[in-house]
């Protein structure tokens, strides 16, 4: 536990992947309202940065948006999946389309489909080549995997490195198209057009029923010996109140492992 110069305990420090910061802020606010202690959510550190900060004692809880490497796993304690959310296809709000299928997606990434139905330019925006969200698309269909190989070799496409940069480009560039989680779309109140995938809407109901195939998972990463304050916050995340916060912000909470 970290203490301030006045002898009071510092707030819990939470940080890591940018894709989970919005929901962490919402959880922290609700926890503060009901439990009297408001955790502090730090700006984006990325999953790797969050895990390093946790292991070095600079964070109390890290937020991860991908599986940890073996080396990372050895430096931390429990890793708990706390949120599952659809990966959505999102476009600039003025794009005149409402659905894309896999063949159309592949054509966009190969550079064969360059306009939207109304004739305006279609400008794909990519996350990093081996980012978890990119890998979800790759794993969905071999056609997308091959098309994304072509896309990353194209000099004309923008590759964004953080969740927040990705959203900013999609909002700013007319005709842009990309992918991000429903959780980020809700928590950051993003004015983006959400497209259906092959006619399937990326709703929580579709996710729960197994009708939507693109699902991102986020985890809470704890130190090897977390203190009681960390345990209380984690208990809240998996409580009825915490689950309600997650659902209101575009995610579902799976059962707590061993709970």
PEGI-V745480 format. One record per backbone hydrogen bond with DSSP energy under -0.5 kcal/mol. NH is the residue of the N-H (numbers start at 1). CO is the residue of the C=O. E is the energy in kcal/mol with one decimal. If there is no record, write none. Layout:
BEGIN
{{NH CO E} {NH CO E}}
END
This chain:
BEGIN
{{4 8 -3.4} {7 4 -1.7} {10 2 -3.0} {14 12 -0.6} {14 40 -2.8} {15 61 -1.7} {17 63 -2.2} {20 17 -1.5} {21 18 -1.1} {24 20 -2.1} {25 21 -2.4} {26 22 -1.9} {27 23 -2.5} {28 24 -2.7} {29 25 -2.4} {30 26 -2.1} {31 27 -2.6} {32 28 -2.4} {33 29 -1.9} {34 30 -1.8} {35 31 -2.7} {36 32 -1.5} {37 31 -0.5} {39 37 -0.7} {40 12 -3.6} {41 39 -0.5} {42 14 -2.9} {42 40 -0.6} {45 16 -2.4} {46 16 -1.8} {49 45 -0.7} {50 46 -2.4} {51 47 -2.5} {52 48 -2.3} {53 49 -2.4} {54 50 -2.3} {55 51 -2.6} {56 52 -2.0} {57 54 -1.6} {58 53 -2.9} {59 53 -1.0} {60 13 -2.7} {61 13 -1.8} {62 221 -2.4} {63 15 -1.9} {64 219 -2.4} {73 69 -2.8} {74 70 -1.5} {75 71 -0.6} {75 72 -1.3} {76 73 -0.9} {77 222 -3.0} {78 223 -0.6} {80 220 -2.8} {81 79 -0.5} {82 218 -2.4} {83 218 -1.5} {84 252 -2.7} {85 216 -2.5} {87 214 -2.1} {88 86 -0.7} {88 180 -3.2} {89 195 -0.7} {90 88 -0.6} {90 178 -2.2} {91 193 -2.4} {92 176 -2.1} {93 191 -0.6} {95 92 -2.4} {97 95 -0.9} {100 196 -2.4} {105 101 -2.5} {106 102 -2.7} {107 103 -2.0} {108 104 -2.1} {109 105 -2.4} {110 106 -2.1} {111 107 -0.7} {111 108 -0.8} {112 107 -2.1} {113 107 -1.7} {114 112 -0.6} {116 120 -2.9} {119 116 -2.7} {122 114 -2.9} {123 121 -0.6} {123 175 -2.7} {124 122 -0.6} {125 177 -3.1} {126 158 -2.9} {128 160 -0.6} {131 128 -1.7} {135 131 -2.4} {136 132 -1.8} {137 133 -1.3} {138 134 -2.3} {139 135 -2.6} {140 136 -0.7} {140 137 -0.8} {141 137 -0.8} {141 138 -0.6} {144 141 -0.7} {145 141 -2.0} {146 142 -2.4} {147 143 -2.1} {148 144 -2.6} {149 145 -1.5} {150 146 -1.6} {151 147 -2.3} {152 148 -2.5} {153 149 -0.7} {153 150 -0.8} {154 151 -1.4} {157 154 -0.8} {158 124 -0.8} {160 126 -3.4} {160 158 -0.5} {166 162 -2.3} {167 163 -2.0} {168 164 -2.2} {169 165 -2.3} {170 166 -2.1} {171 167 -2.0} {172 168 -1.7} {173 169 -2.6} {174 172 -0.6} {176 173 -1.8} {177 123 -1.9} {178 90 -3.2} {180 88 -1.8} {182 86 -3.0} {185 181 -2.2} {186 182 -2.5} {187 183 -2.6} {188 184 -2.2} {189 186 -1.4} {190 185 -2.0} {192 190 -1.9} {193 91 -3.0} {194 192 -0.6} {195 89 -2.9} {196 98 -2.6} {197 200 -2.4} {198 100 -3.0} {198 196 -0.7} {200 197 -1.8} {201 199 -0.6} {203 201 -1.8} {207 203 -2.0} {208 204 -2.8} {209 205 -1.8} {210 206 -0.5} {210 207 -1.3} {211 206 -2.7} {212 206 -0.9} {215 213 -0.8} {216 85 -3.1} {218 83 -2.4} {219 64 -2.5} {220 80 -2.9} {221 62 -3.0} {221 219 -0.5} {222 78 -2.8} {222 220 -0.5} {223 60 -0.5} {226 223 -0.8} {231 227 -1.9} {232 228 -2.3} {233 229 -1.9} {234 230 -2.5} {235 231 -2.6} {236 232 -1.9} {237 233 -2.3} {238 234 -1.6} {239 236 -1.6} {242 236 -0.8} {243 239 -2.6} {244 240 -1.9} {245 241 -1.7} {246 242 -2.2} {247 243 -2.6} {248 244 -2.2} {249 245 -0.8} {249 246 -0.9} {250 247 -1.3} {251 246 -2.2} {252 84 -2.9} {254 252 -0.6} {259 256 -2.8}}
END
